[in-house]
Amino acid sequence: MAADSTTKLCLVSVVLLLGLVSSLQGVSADNLTKQKLNSKILQEEIVKKVNEHPNAGWKAALNDRFSNATVAEFKRLLGVKPTPKKLLLGVPVVSHDQSLKLPKSFDARTAWPQCTSIGNILDQGHCGSCWAFGAVESLSDRFCIQFGMNITLSVNDLLACCGFRCGDGCDGGYPIAAWQYFSYSGVVTEECDPYFDQTGCSHPGCEPGYPTPKCMRKCVSGNQLWGESKHYSVSTYTVKSDPQDIMAEIYKNGPVEVSFTVYEDFAHYKSGVYKHITGSNIGGHAVKLIGWGTTDDGEDYWLLANQWNRSWGDDGYFMIRRGTNECGIEDEPVGGLPSSKNVFKVITGSDEISVASV
């Protein structure tokens, strides 16, 4: 009898542990049939269901970005893999003073208008590199916010050179590992190492799917040196999964990288405050979180920049419901602070400006 009780207790412990592990690592994508994967991602039925839903709060449309894409091709772009627990060991979780007075709405583009990188909408093309884009874009913005430098850092460096530590390149990776790479290896400028897929998604169906580019560790321009073009971060951290802490982090330090679960209906987003209405779980996606606000109807939202070019969504941006952890958007924001390494001060008259040593 005692043995049975012990066995039952162990089984309960295992079940609880498995539940904890799955909650830490996010929601796995649905197992999709071959027929489903080969079907078109954009469906009139989904547009109709969202637009006729009385409480959707957003509008759906057949976005040009995925006009010829199958579910499998769309899924390829969702490159956030469940984070291995070992990558989170020793990573601090940042929280902020709850008494900090925050505005009811905030947009990093208008808060730091001199930082043109904040408003850039990029295109990850045919590669599951969202995990790298969200990180590199946020760090580029933070260099401008902290040092006054308008620079664009290289997604290609991170994608090609981080290796297995970051995941599988174009087949997906870990946002936290991207920021760790900035700390120990740094990242060069886009000018030094441009993104390998310059065609975006212009040809039908975004085929073929490109493999991860090779790591060359050499600037394309002969007058630039790889080592001198590197820019570093001084820390890597996650932000506490509390809207107040996330808002304070953006308000004080600039945009952060966030990940969330993408369902079929998200491919159809056009405007408004997104919340999941219909469709299967396709995978995990990473984007740049740049602000927040509340609609005239009283719905709180986050404001985010995607990297599917401006033909998708609201000119490349989207809003998602804030405060309810919609699709896991508040689970694990990731960030880091820019380092002054390879950045030096130049005195020009009475003005002091920061420039990169490239």
Secondary structure, 3 states (H helix, E strand, C coil): CHHHHHHHHHHHHHHHHHHHHHHHHCCCCCCCCHHHHHCECCCHHHHHHHHCCCCCCEEECCCHHHCCCEHHHHHHCCEECCCCHHHHCCCCEECCCCCCCCCCCEEHHHHCCCCHHHHCCCECCCCCCHHHHHHHHHHHHHHHHHHCCCCCECHHHHHHHCHHHHECHHHCECHHHHHHHHHHCCECECCCCCCCCCCCCCCHHHCCCCCCCCCCCCCCCCCCCCCCCCECECCCEEECCCHHHHHHHHHHHCCEEEEEEEEHHHHHEEEEEECCCCCCEEEEEEEEEEEEEECCCCCEEEEEECCECCCCCECCEEEEECCCCHHHCCCCCEECCECCCCEEEEEECCEEEEEECC
